[in-house]
Amino acid sequence: MRDRSISVVIRRLAVVCLCALAACQRDLPPLPPEGEAAGLHSSPRDAMVVRPRVLTLEPVPEGAPAQGGVASQLCNLDGLGEANFGAGVLVVRAGAPALARGWLGVDASAGGPDRAVLRFDSLERAGEAWQVTVAVDGSREDVAAARQVPGLDDSGLDSALDLSRLPAGTYRYYATYQGDGQAYICDVGRIVEVRK
């Protein structure tokens, strides 16, 4: 029980630190486009990617096509905010940044993608969805070891999200990403309730 309370305190401190860093952060350019045409090195992971500390969700334009792809067997959305996902609905507060945690893989040989889109599709208001593009470059040596896939060691996602624009309600939470010319979706049944 004590280990769990220490873990909660550490996570809360991490969110506070991210908020403090975000307050000192000036506007940075968006993530560069993917591919060789964008002037990236032979491996996009070799290039330095600069991103803001706290990312803002944007509404998906009305009438935009639904996000989809091949269901990935190499992914998980571990948690959002101070809690990990369990069997039920995860409740988050919209007023503070929430740390999105998880990992995304392409296949057993390629490892993970460079970036992904996190989506929040309203379960109460048809057609309402919010999204944000995040970098996928966090250390996940635990995943690489458990799956015995060395390429997954940098497949982690750990981005602070500003949920203040997200209306109160219940959302389907998932990720979409590209890899090896294929669109993937990481939809592992995550449901998020946003409270103001």
Disulfide bonds with the S-S distance in Angstrom:
Cys75-Cys186 2.31
